[in-house]
Each structure stands twice: as C-alpha cells, then as structure tokens.
C-alpha cells in the first residue's frame, strides 16, 4: 500500500482552558513514498501536485478493470458524469447525497448496498435549489436538506432559509412527498439541518438553534404554524454567533459549532453541547481588535473550525484554521469528564513531508481518525492513529486506482464505522467497506 508517515510534533492538555501548541523544530519527518507495496510503478497519492503532468482520470466504472484501491476505496457508479457530490449522509446499508450539476441543478441522490447503485431520489424540478448546504437522514425512508434562497425574504429585510423533508412513497403512491419550512433572518446566513434520530432534529440559522417539536407534515409547505421551535437563542447582540453546523452521537450528546467575529476582530470559535440537562456553552470568546478576548467562565479558541466530528458520547474533534497560521492542520479534541469539566487537547504538527490541507474529519474513536485532505486541486485521504500521544502517526489511505491517483476535489468524508466509510466530491463517490 502506498503510504507515508510522520509524527505528531506536540501535544498540550488543559482542563477547562484552551491553549495553542507550536510545532517542534527538531521533529523528524519522513519523505513521501512513490511506490506501492507490491513494487509496481503506479503513482502514489503523494505524487499528486498542481504542477504535475496530466494523469489519466478514472471517470467511469469498468467491470473489466479493478474498481478499488489497495486501501479498499471503491468507486461507485453515479447516474450522470457531471455530478459534484457536496455532502453525504451514510446509513448502514444506504446513503443519501447532496449533488449538483450544470444540467440538473441541485439534486438528492440515494445509494443502495443491494446493486451498488446511485439514483435520483426525485426527478421533480422543484428539487433543484440554490445555495444548498447539507443533507441529513434518520433512516432510509426519509431525508432532509437545507438551503437558502438567493433573494431577500419578503417583508423581512433579510434572507430566508429553508428545510425540505422528503418521505419515501408507500404503495400505491409512487412519488416522494415533500414538506418545506422557511426561516427568516436579518443577515446573510446559511441554514443547516442535523439530528440524532427521526424524533430529534435541529436546524441552525440566524443565531438560533431550532428543534422539530412535532411532525412537520401537518403544516404543509410553509402552511400553518411551523413545527420548528427556537430551542436556543444567542444573547450576544454585539458579537452574534454564526452557526456553521452540528454533530452528535445521540439525543443527549449534540455539539453545535460556530464562530464570532471576523477580519480585524476575532475570530472566536464557539462550541455548545446539548445534553439531558440542556444547552451548555463549552468554548466561547469575545472578538476584539487583533484577536479573541476571554468570555467569563469559558475557555477561548482564537480560530475557526473547518471540520468537526462527534466521536463518542462526550468526545469531539475538530480541524482548526488560523491558530498557528499557514496550513490548516491544527487539531483540537474536547472531552467531557464525569465531574462536568472538559479537557481540551491541541495537536500542532509539522507537515513538511505531507503537504496537504485537512478539509474533513470523521472518527471511529479519538485514536482512529480519518481526514479528508486537499493537495492542490486533488483530494486525498489520511488516517491518523493515536495522534494525541507523542507516538501518533498519520498515513495516506491510497485512492490510487488502475495506476492513477485521484485528481478531483473531494468535499466530504463520513461513515458509520470503519467498515462503512465514504469520501465524495467532483464526479467521485468512494466507498470503503474494509477496516
């Protein structure tokens, strides 16, 4: 297997406080390999660079050729050749994806393990929407996706976000049924939807966290009283929060991620966790000129998050941008203790021998993490093992297929286990079913 290792340069830990950790100038790094384990001449993931010669692409699935890399990443056939998969939500034997194309606009796709095929959820033109943000599904028979209209909300002086909820038809019906609800905002924002079950669904939009309190089918498409009730409202009017999304492992373990400030003031990362006792701010700060100031009683992180994932109950990991400057590969882990405190660990690493930028993260555990990374315009996958210890390592999980590396951008990595992982992007949907 094509691989390349490098060590974690530094780990620092505090309880209920956040600190940054610089890389060690003495840390030894290993040069990237360009060979596969079998001694062949195939190009490795590490050889993909923006100024590299053109490499044959692998746009189609050919039954006569291998369709899986040596690391077990397998190409799955898409219904069209011009699709960009922006987001994916996997289930044990199913998956939904948010995709866009020049010919069809924005569409929702579904994949079934039986047949290994992607298809369009609904070919109705109303599914095509502008500025879609994400997709989420509690089971294979229903799916949610969020988006923002490109125009101003009528009589609201701002913008309008939407959430669509689709349900699979039950015989004799043949078409999916859809309900749509809107949310107004006085600033430019993008709604996002996420849940932990069919009865525990949230939308973040316009400084608020909404929760679905009832079956949204009764209200119709923007008709009647909305079943989406504000469950949390940010009370800082001077430096309001912008929510970027959420992640969770269950109804009592949902993490909401956001930021305050930008430009010359801030930024300050925001992390709020919802448990059985309600919403609890974990990380916050006050944007000030040239940085992020302290907020009483809370640790601060002077950065934004580019990716995040809940690992297990009380465990959260994220990729940071802007802590140390340069490549956005600094990591943070937040772990809840039995006493109600939180330990915040940082890892700052030297990536001179692996010149990639982390853009996504998903974890089976805090000691076994999968990262989506970009190298120029190409997407690669990196696996991190025990990275919170000095002996931790990162390793490419090769996407090389038929002698050619992946040359397309990848947008999302997500899974339900190490036996059910997805990495998707431009004209690509890689599926991994081996650990």
Secondary structure, DSSP 8 states (H G I E B T S, - for coil): ----EEE--EEEEEES--------TT--B-----S-TT------GGG--TTS-------S--TTS--B-TTSEEE-B-SSTT-EEEEEEEETTEEEEEEEETTTEEEEEEEETTTTEEEES---GGG--SSEEEEEEEETTEEEEEEEEEEEETTTTEEEEEEEEEE---TT--S-EEEEEEEEESS----EEEEEETTEEEEEETTEEEEE-S-TTTTTTT-SS-SEEEEEE---SSS--EEEEEEEEETTEEEEEEEEEETTEEEEEEEEEEETTEEEEEE--EEEBTEEE-BTTBB--SSEEEEEEEEETTEEEEEEESSSSSSS-EEEEEEE-TTS-EEEEEEE---TTS--EEEEEEEEETTEEEEEEEETTEEEEEEEESTTSTT-EEEE----BTTB---S-EEEEEEEETTEEEEEEBTEEEEE---
